[in-house]
């Protein structure tokens, strides 16, 4: 993996997102634009991985465990923010509260279903890295 190129992509993404935050646009437009910027960064990273590959299993594990989530987490955040804001837009307070409560329940359900992985990842464990973070085990 070309670490310098990867760092450049991540730094450029952060700069573009910070620049976007300074613009006075609606939260819906900002979230949609930010998700698009993140998608472009993910596409660049994908091309980088295809072009350079990984030198070792450890490098691949490090990439999927620590590097890719720096961008993927932002993409997911902005997609969900866009989803929330577009459902809230011009809706009555009662419907906004109902939607946000349901969204919160769904998030907790997702975390519950994926609890084992969340505890593993957030607990900085390494014993199952080969199963979770190598592409050859992507079905796991």
Secondary structure in CASP SS format (residue, H / E / C, confidence):
PFRMAT SS
TARGET T0000
AUTHOR 0000-0000-0000
METHOD secondary structure of the structure
MODEL  1
X C 1.00
X C 1.00
X H 1.00
X H 1.00
X H 1.00
X H 1.00
X H 1.00
X H 1.00
X H 1.00
X H 1.00
X H 1.00
X H 1.00
X H 1.00
X H 1.00
X H 1.00
X H 1.00
X H 1.00
X H 1.00
X H 1.00
X H 1.00
X H 1.00
X C 1.00
X C 1.00
X C 1.00
X C 1.00
X C 1.00
X H 1.00
X H 1.00
X H 1.00
X H 1.00
X H 1.00
X H 1.00
X H 1.00
X H 1.00
X H 1.00
X H 1.00
X H 1.00
X H 1.00
X H 1.00
X H 1.00
X H 1.00
X H 1.00
X H 1.00
X H 1.00
X H 1.00
X H 1.00
X H 1.00
X H 1.00
X H 1.00
X H 1.00
X H 1.00
X H 1.00
X C 1.00
X C 1.00
X C 1.00
X C 1.00
X H 1.00
X H 1.00
X H 1.00
X H 1.00
X H 1.00
X H 1.00
X H 1.00
X H 1.00
X H 1.00
X H 1.00
X H 1.00
X H 1.00
X H 1.00
X H 1.00
X H 1.00
X H 1.00
X H 1.00
X H 1.00
X H 1.00
X H 1.00
X H 1.00
X H 1.00
X H 1.00
X H 1.00
X H 1.00
X H 1.00
X H 1.00
X H 1.00
X H 1.00
X H 1.00
X H 1.00
X H 1.00
X C 1.00
X C 1.00
X C 1.00
X C 1.00
X H 1.00
X H 1.00
X H 1.00
X H 1.00
X H 1.00
X H 1.00
X H 1.00
X H 1.00
X H 1.00
X H 1.00
X H 1.00
X H 1.00
X H 1.00
X H 1.00
X H 1.00
X H 1.00
X H 1.00
X H 1.00
X H 1.00
X H 1.00
X H 1.00
X C 1.00
X H 1.00
X H 1.00
X H 1.00
X H 1.00
X H 1.00
X H 1.00
X H 1.00
X H 1.00
X C 1.00
X C 1.00
X C 1.00
X C 1.00
X C 1.00
X C 1.00
X H 1.00
X H 1.00
X H 1.00
X H 1.00
X H 1.00
X C 1.00
X H 1.00
X H 1.00
X H 1.00
X C 1.00
X C 1.00
X C 1.00
END
